[in-house]
């Protein structure tokens, strides 16, 4: 009986050791899993990239132009490698035209500003915009030369409620007052 009791005790101790080892491994895995999350919040630009997550997902949108023209389209947004960028693709069609493009947004720690690189089917190269949040509105600005003038662009995007956002693109030529170029309303799918 002593031997049977001893075998049972050894089995219980062995089982307890296995459970303890398993719990230790699980705890280490949790700590390891927590470290990247903690590192992400302390990584330069992590908090700024977190603010852009309202873009994530699939969206249907309508572009309304001052002349009354309306296009409809689809917009898709996902995180880029390591969560250090946001990649957006869009395509709209309608009486105003067929527009397709790619936008890459990131945080530039040196400039302490967002950067957006826009590639489109109707212009070569990339349009580079610089942005900041103004309250709850993300505002990007850019300037580039055109024939005989400097074109200034301002894009303002904000959440308009759960699953809806509004984005407006304004432009000005030379020192003229800016005018609305397009008003976009999007709904998350």
N, C-alpha and C positions, 0 to 999 in steps of 0.2 A: 504494500500500500504506500509506503514511503517513496518507492521508486515511481509509482504512478503519479503521486502527488508532486514529486519533483519534476517529472516530465511535463505535467500540466503547468507548473510554475515557470519552467524554462520556456514553454510554448507561449505563455502569457507575456513574459518579459520580452521574448523575441518579437511577438506581435506588437507590443507596446513600442519597442525600438523601431520597428518598421513604420508604424503610424507616426512616431515622433520624427523620424527621418523624412517621411512624406510631407508632414506639416512644415518642417523646416525648409524643404525644397520649395513647397508652395509659397511659404512666406518670402523666401528669397526671390521667387519669380514675381510675386506681387511688388516687392520693393524695386526690382529691376524694371518692371512695367511702369511703376510710378516715377522712376527717375526720368525717362524721356518726357513724361508729361510735365514734371517739375522743371526740367531743363528747357522745355518749350516755352514755359512762361517767363523764364529768365533769359532766354535767347534773345539777342537784339532783334527787334522788329516783331516778336511774337504777339505782343499785345496789339500792335497796329494791324497785323494780319488778321487777328481774331475779329476786329471790327468789320472786316470785309465779308465775313461769312454770311451776312444777310443775302448776298448774291447767289449762294450755292443753290443748285437745282435747275429744273427745267421751267421755262417761262413762255407764255404766249404773250405777244405784245402788239400794240397798235401805235403806229407813228402818225401823228397829225401835223400837217404843214400849214403855215399861215394862208396859203392860197386855197385851202380846203381839201387838198389831196390827202388820201389816207392809204397807207400800206399796212399789211399785217405780217407778222413774222414769229419766229421761234428763237429763243435765246437759251443757251446752256452754259452753266458755270460750274467748274470743279477746281479743287485745290491742285496746284502744281507740285513738283517734287519737294518733299520735306515740308510742305505747307508754307513755303517761302514765297509763293506766288499764287495768283488766282487766274485761271485760264477761262476765257469766255469766248464762245463762238456764237455768231448770230447770222440770220438770213431773213430778209424781208422782201416781199414783192407787192406790187400794186401799180396804180396809175403813175406814181411818182418815179418808179424804177425798180430795179432788181439790185439789192444791196446784200453783200456777203462779206463777213470779216471775222477777224480774230483779235481779241484784246488780251494782253497780259498785264496784270497789275502786280506791283510789288512795293515793298517799303525800302527806301533808300536811306540808310542810317546816316550817311555823311551829310545829305541834304536835309535830313529830318522831314521828309516829304514822301508821299506816294508817287510812284511813277507808273504811267500807263503807256504801253506801246500798242498802237493800233495799226493793223494791216487790213487793207480792204481791196475789193475787186475793182474799184474805180480810181485807184491812185497807186503809183509805185512806191516802194520803200515803206517806211513806218512814220506815223505821226507820233511824236513823243509829247506827253502831257504830264504836268506836275500838279499834285493835288494835296488837299488838306480837308479835314472835317471842319465845317463851320457850323457849330452846334451839332445837329443830327444829320446835316446835309453834307455829302461828300462832293467837293467842288474841285474839278480839274480845269487847268488853264493851259493854253498853248498859243504860240504865235509862229507864223511862218510867212515868208515872202511869197507874194503872187505877182503877176505882171503889174508893175507900177505901184504896188501898195503892200502894206503889211496886214495880214489877216489875223485877227485875234479871236480865239474860241474860248468859250467857257461852258462847261458841262456841269450841271447840278443834279445829283441823284439823292433821293430820300425814300424811306419807307413811308407808305401812305396808309398803312394799316396792315393787319396780318395777311401775309401772302400777296401784298400789292406794293408796287413801287412806281414812282414817277421820276422820269429823267428828262431834263430839258437842255437843249443845246442852243447857245446864243452865239452870235458872231458880230464882229464889228470890223469895218474896213477903215484903215488909217485911224483918225481920232473921232470918227462918227460914233454916235451912241450905239450900243449893242442892240441887236434885234433878235427875237426868237426865230430860230431856224427850224427846229422840230421839237414837238412835245411827244413824249413816249409814255404810255401807260402799260404796265406789265402785270400779269397775274400768274402766280406760281401754279404749276400743274399739280 
